[in-house]
Amino acid sequence: MSQAAIKPASAPSAPQHVDVLIIGAGISGIGGACHLQQQCPEKSFLILENQTGFGGTWRTHKYPGIRSDSDLYTFGYRFKPWTGKPIATADAILEYMEEVIEERGLNDHIRYGHMVKSASWSSDEALWTVKVERQGSDDPLTFTCHFLWMCQGYYKHAKGYTPEWPGVDRFAGPIVHPQNWPEDLDYAGKRVLVIGSGATAATLVPAMAEKCSHITMLQRSPTFFAPGENRNELADMLRELEVPEEWIHEIVRRKILHDMKVVQQRSFEEPEKLRDELIAGARAYLGPDFDVETHFTPKYRPWQQRLAFIPDGDLYKGIASGKASVVTDEIETFTEQGVLLKSGEELAADIIVTATGFDLCVLGDIDFAIDGEALDFSKRYTWRGILYSGVPNMAWVFGYLRTSWTMRADLIGDFVCRLLKHMDVKGVDMVVPTLSAEELAEPARPFIEKDNFNPGYLDRSMHLMPKQGQRTPWVFPQDYYVEKDEIPAADLEDGTLVYGQRKLAQRAS
């Protein structure tokens, strides 16, 4: 797969300026650039990407079987039909993104190997100044822009999350986190222990089972899984009728979103019935004698954590075949041969894989400053989960946790373009979300509330995130079916967005 070369940069003494600077060439950043091209063709823009190529997660993750856990009709872009299997491999997703980049002529707008170190805003100039380290060069680079669009994702790519277990150093074999998968890891004929039971573990276990002598998934508590065929019956039927792919993409996308809405509503309105159906799905694959109560009956409400789809029931099939197994217990300590569980059982392994999640990355872990003062993001309030109080001319793409990430990236893309055009019509240089004294006096709420969604990576890092207020627009509902109507209709003149001119221009006048 071809990649555009890392671009030569201007000398540090000559900052490169664009209207909009996009941080990240993953699914959100590439999508944002396409929105700008289509809706704001007069705006100049660049994308800065830390990696040597586009793709984000789909480039950095190399573990066996890496695939989407959302269907590509909704995870894909609305403007680019998806024609492959609904649950796609990383290679297929990268090919899809490469087609978008080539079709839209984005290669000349992307700077690979550019790590953003700091971003500082000047109200005097209505300008962001972004300091960058370029891979393979000791010379720092500077970019300036009027609007900063953060599309870098929401977790740390360099290293995954691993709990502190006693005795880890005693284990004689390799311990691998999926985010840092060694390309030369030989697991053929080996006993593999996978710690964790999220979407990554559900991908790894069936992908590795054929080559391992045996693979075990060790979980502290069960996860809800939704098995099903990796095909879309409606899409297949429409293709038989020779319906154009653009129509198929939109029709299937709407049908999937409708079905997902029903499931999400049921998770709140009739969680016990939905729970029973999901557990019945496990029993259908695992048989009547399997202890589904212990291993596949979670304590939380369906969709209170991510509901992982397992295509063609591959995880369940691997367990039913005997090539894989699941153990529900807690780790007492690592040993030379594996792990000792609190029940007293010891699980022997040649390789241990810690599929234990990731650490949240807030705004790319970039050092931000507003008019010379360091930005403490945790003290800010979210404006519809897009803009942030007291932070001028900046949007952050934080997608949905139940619906596909790209559905929100598309909504934000439309909104940012509408906001930029609105500012041009008003003849203003800056926009700052600003709470009233009354709104500030009301109790704050966390960015995402635990009774809504409570995976470990959010619980561990919620103190780093901005707050929600008590009323619109200072809320982030995490609900596509609410936001698909509210965000396009958001009032840009409701008084919560304060517009202004750069101070230097005011002084000159």
N, C-alpha and C positions, 0 to 999 in steps of 0.2 A: 504494500500500500504506500503510495507516494505521499511525501510530506513536503510542504514548502520549506525552504532553507531558513535558518535563523537569519533574520535580516541584519545587515550592517546598520548601526545607529549613528545619529548625529553626535558630534563632539559634545562633551559635557557643558561647554560654554554656550551651546546653542540649543536650548530646550525645544523639543518638537511639540507643536501645539495642534490640538484638534478640538472640535466642539464637544464631542462625547468620547470618553475613554472607558472602554469595557474591560473589566478585569476577569479573565478566565475564558478559555476556548473550549469549554465543555458544552453540554446540551443547552444550558441557559445562555451562555455568551454568544454562541453561534446563532441561536434563535433571536437574541436581542439585536444582533447586527442585521439580520434579515428584516426585522421590523423597521429598523432605522432606514435601511435602503428603500423599503417600500413606502413608508409613511412620511419620512423626513429626508427626502433625497438631497436636500440642500445642506444637510449637516455632514461635516467631516467627522470621521471616527477611526479609531484603532482598537485592536484587541491585544492586550498583553497577557501572555500565557507563560507560566513558570516551566511547564514541561516542554519537551522537544517536539511535541506534536499535539494535535487537538484530541478531544475525547474525554478528558477528565478521568472519571472512575474507570471507564472502559479501556483506557490506555494504561493506567497505573496498576490495576488489579490483574494478576496473572495466574490466579489459582485455577485448578482443574474445574472445568465445567462452567466457568463464569458466564452468567446470563442475567437478563433482566428479571425483576420480580414484578414488573408491571407490563401489561400488554403494549405492544408497539403501535397500536392504532391510537392510543391516548398518550403514550410516552413519546411517540414520534410527533413531528411538527404538523400543525393543521394544514400547512401549505405544501407538504411533501408526502404523497401517498406512500403507505407502507404495504409491501406486497409479499413479505415473507411470513414465517410462523409468528403467532402473537407473542410468544415468549422467545426472545432472540438471544443468540450468543453475543459476546462482546465483539467478535470479528464482524458479525453482521451489522451491529449498531455502528461500528466505526466506518464500515463501507457506506452505510446510509448517510452518515454525517459528511463523509468525504464527497459524496455526490452533491450534497447541499452546498458545501464550500465551493466546489468547482462550478456548479450551475449558477451560483450567485457571484462568482468572481471575488471571493473573500480572501484568497491567499495573500493578496497584496496589502490587506488590512490587518494581518495577524503578525505579531512579533513573538516568535517562540523563544524559549530559554530566557525569558525576562521575568525576574522575581521582583515583585513590588515590596519595598522595604518600608516606605512611609508615604503618607499623603497628608498634606497640610492645606487648609483653606484660608484664603485671604478675602475678607469682606471689602477691603480697600480696592482690590482688583476684580472681585467676583470670580476667583480663579482657584482651581485646585492645582497644586504642584506635587507631582508624584516622583519619588526617587526610586530608581530601579537598579538592580544588579543584573548584568547580562552574563549568561553562561559563557565561560571561556575568556572573559575579559575582566581586568581589574579596574577598568574605568567606569565609574558610576554614570548612569544616564538620568536625564530629567525630561519628564513630559508634563505639559500643562493642558488643562481642559476646563471648560465651563461646567460640564456635568459629568459626574462619576457614576458609573453603573457597575455595581459589584455583582458579578456572576460566577464567583469562584467556588460555589458549593458551600457545604455546611459541616464538613468534617476534615480532620487533619489527614492529608494523604501520606505523609512521610512515615507515620507509625500508627498502628492500631492500638486499641485499648486492651490491656492485659491486666487482670487483677493480680494482687500480690498474694501468692500462695506460699505456704511454708514448704521448705525442702526442694524448691525448684532446681537448685544447683545440683541436687543429688542425681537427677535423672540422667542416665548414660546416653540417651539418644538425642536426636535433634528436636527442638521445640520451635514450631513455625507458626507465625501469625499470617492469615491469608493476605493481608495487605503487603507483606514483605516475603512473598513466595519465592524460594530459590528455584531458578530455572533448572538446576541440575539435581533436584531432589528425586531420588529413586525410591519409590514406595512399592514397587512390584514385589509381591510375595511377602510383604511386611505386615505386621500388626499395627494398625493405625487407630489412635484414639482422638476423636474430635470433641473438644470441649465447647459446648454451646448448642443451641437449637433454633437459631434464627434462620433467616433466608440464606445466609452464607453457608451455614452447616447443612441445611437442606439441599443445597447445591453440591457441596463437596462430597457428601456421603455417597450418593448414587454415582457420581462421576468417578470416584476412586475405587468403588467396590469391586469392579471387574478385575483390577490388577492386584489389589491387596489380598493377603491371605484371609484377613477379616478386618472390618472397620466398625468401630463402636462410637455411637453418639452419646456423650455424657451430658446430661442436662440437670441443672439445679431444679428447674420447674418446667412443665410442658408448655408448648406453643400451639396455637391454632394453625392448622394448615388447611388449604382448600385444594383438593386434587381435581384434575380435569384434563381432558384432551388438549394437546397443544395445537389446536386448530380452531378456526372460527367458522361455524357452520353457515352463518349468514353470508360471510365473505365468499365462501366456496360456492354457495348457490348463486350469488350475484355474478361471480366470474363465469359460471356456466351459462348465464344469460348474456354474457359479453357486455356487461355494464362497464362504462369507463372507470378506470382505477380511481380517478379523483372523486367520483360519486360513491364508489365502494368505500373509500377511506372515510368520507364524511358520514355515510349512513351507518357503517359499522361503529365508528367512533361514537355517534349519538346513542346507538343501541347499548354499547358497553357502558357508557356513562349513565344511561337510564337504569340498567341492571345494578350498577354499583351503588346508585342512589338508594335503590330499594334495600339492598343489603345493609347499607349504613343506617338507614332509618330503622330497620329491624334490630340492629345492634343496640339501639337505644330503647325502642318501643317493645320489643319482644326478645330480649337477649337469651332467655332460656330455650326458646324454640330454635333460635339460630344455633345456639351451642349444641343442642341435640342433633341438628342436621350435620354440623361439622364433624361431630364425634362419630355419627353414623357413617360419614364418608371414610373415616379411618377404618372402622370395622369392616366396611365392604372390601377393603384391600387386605387387611391383616387377619381376618377370620374371627370366628366367635370365641376362640380360646385365648386370643391375645389379650393381655392386660391393658386395655385401652384406658381404663379409669386411672391407672397410675401414670402412664407415659404420654397420653394424648388428651388429657382433660385439664385444661388450664384453670387457674383460680380467678383470672381476670375476665372481664366482660369481652365478648368478641369485638374486635376492632379497637379495644383500649390500647392494644399494641398492634403492630402491623400484622395483617392477615396474609401470610405467605402462600402464594400459589405454587403448587408442585406439579409441573407439566407431566401429563400421562401417569401421574401417581408414582413417579420414579422412586421417591424416598420410601414410600410404603412398600413398593414392589421389592426393593432391595432388602428391606427388613423381613418381608414374608418369605423371600427366597433363602434366608439364612446367611447371605453374604454380608449383611449388616445387622447390627443390633442397637438397641437403645437402652440406656440405664438412667434412671432418675434417682439422683443422690447428690450429696455434697462432698467436696474434697476435704479430707482431713490433712493430708500431706502428700507431696510427691515422694517417690521412692526411686531406687536405682532402676527398678524394672517397670515403673509406671506410676500409678496413683493409688493411694489408700483412701478409701471412702469412709465417711462417718459411720456407715453401717457395719464397717469392719471388712467389707469385701475389698480385694485388691484387683485393679484392672491392669493387666500387663500390656505393654506396648513397646514397639520399636521406634515409632514416631508419634509425637503429640502435636496436634494442631489446635491452636487456641482461637476458635471462631467466636470470640467474646466481645465483638463490637468495635466501636471507634470512639474517638474523642471529638466533641464538637469544636468546630473552628469558627470563631466569631469574626466576621469581616476579614477573613484571610489572615488573621493574626498580624495585621499591618498596624504600624504605629500611626494613629490618626491625631491630628491637632486642628482645632478651630480657632483661628485668630491668635495663634501662639499658645493656646491652652490644650493640654492633652485631653483627648476625648475618652471619657469613661462611658462606654456604651450601656452599661448596666443601669445607669442613672437616667437614661433617655426613655421616651415613650414611643411606641410604634404608631405610625399613622397608616392604618389599614394593612399593617405588615409589609409596607413598601418603603415609606419614607420614615424619618425619625426626628423627634423633637429637637430643635436647636441645631440640626445638622443640615446645612444648606446644600442644595443641588446634588443630592446623592440618593440613589435607590439601591436596595439590596434585594436580590431574588432569593427568597426562602419559599420553597415549593410546598406542596401538600404532602401530608404524611399518610393519608388514606387514598386519595386520588393521585394519579400520576403527576410527578413533579412538573412535567412540561405543560400541563394544563394551566398551572399558575404562572409559569414563565411566560406563556403566551398572553395571559391577561395583563401581566405587568408590562410586557413589551408594548401592548396597545396603550396602556396608561401612560408610560413614560413618553411615548411619542405625542400623545394628546397634551400632556403637560408642557412639553417643549414648545409645541405649536402655540399653546395658550400664552406662554411667556413671551413668545415673539410678537403675538398680536397686541399684548399689553405694553410691549416695549420695555420689559424689565430684564434684569440680569440675574436675579437670584430669587429663590423661593425657600422659605424656612418654615417647617411645621412648628406651630407655637400653641401651647396650651394656655387657656385662660386661668386666672387665679382660682376661680371656682373649680375648674377641672383638676388643677394641681392639688387642691385641698381634699379631693375625694380619695378613698383608699385605692392603692395600686393593686393590680393583679399580675401574676406571672405571664410571660410571653405565651406560654402554652400551659394550661392548667392540667393538673395530674388526673382529674376525673374525666378529662377529655382524651388525653393521650399520655402514656407514662413509660416509654421505654427507658432503659438504663442510661443511654447517652444523654438524654434530656435531663433526667433527674440529677446526673452528676454535674451538669454544666448550666442549669437554669439560672444560677446566680450571676452568670456572665452576660446574660441576655437582657435586652430592654424590657420594659414593663408594658402592660396593657392598662388602659384606663377603664372607666365604667360605662362609657358610651361611645357610639360612633362619632368620629372616625378613629378614635384611639383604641381600637380593638382589632384583633386578628382571629377571626372565627375558625380558621382552618377547615373551611367548608366550601368546596367548589360550587355547590349548588346554591349557596347564598351569594358568593362573590361574583359568579358569572353575570349576575344582574346588577349587583351593587357597585362593583369597580367601574364598569363602563359608564354608569350613571353618576359617579361621584362628583359632587359639586366642588369645582375648583375655586369658587368664590364664596365659600361658606364662613370665611373668617378664620379658619384654622390654618390656612396657608397664607403666610405673610410674604408679600412680594416686595422687592426693593431694587435699587440701582447700586452699582458699585460706588463706594465712597469717593474714590479718586475722581470719577466723572462728576460727582456732585460738587466737589471742591473746585474743579476746573471751571464749572459753570458759574 
